Amino acid sequence: MERHFDAQLKELKTDLLRMAALTEEAIYKAVEALTSLDAGLAHSVINHDGEIDELELKIEEDAIRMLALRQPLAADLRFITTGMKINSELERIADLAENIAECGLNVLSQPMLKPLIDIPKLSTIARRMVRDSIEAFVNSDENLARTVILADPEADRLRDAIYDELVNGFISKDGSCAPRAVPLLLIARHLERICDHATYIAEDIIYMVQAKVVKHHPEMLNEQGEGPAA
């Protein structure tokens, strides 16, 4: 019976890894479609969102079933409930990637306003934060989770730089630029929100490992713990 439960936990972890891989791929393709002027790639992100939604539902149902039938305690309980939260965050990230693809199609339907520099940089940070947050979950790596959280201010800085350039450098000087600038503003916002969701995942992982709530308490990131009892 215990071995069957271990197999279920392993399947949950495997499904979350697949969910994360699909989500990270969606982020990459959405921004790559923009930088390579590839409308077909943007459409592929939109068309494959249903696959991620189906996997999200499977993970949620499996986790609820384990909670109801197994009534896990301590470490296993934290692992499953954290997995459920991560599952929800990944689905939201995938939706944001779809939004980026849709905004990208709007950009591609008009002459490009400017060469893209900071948006690809922000995309790289977002994908790395998502990847590292999932790796931290799989390995119960509290330190890696902390690095994800500490990376978020750089994402905010890049978003602000994009806003400043587009609003003050283009829209305020020539209002006719707005239809081409606004989709880029939205893309920057969506990428920054992806970084926020990766941060939420990392915060949940610290709770899973240490039973310590760091959300809204950044000063606790510098505190080290021995970890909770199983």
Buried (B, 14 or more C-beta within 10 A) or exposed (E): EEEEBEEBBEBBBEBBBBBBEBBBBBBBBBBBBBBEEBBEBBBBBBEBBEBBEEBBEBBBEBBEEBBEEBEBEEBBBBBBBBBBBBBBBBBBBBBBBBBBBBBBBBBBEEEEBEEBEBBEBBBBBBBBBBBBBBBBBBEBBBEBBBBBBEBBEBBEBBBEBBBEBBBEBBBEEEEEBBEBBBBBBBBBBBBBBBBBBBBBBBBBBBBBBBBBEBEEEEEBBEEEEEEBEE
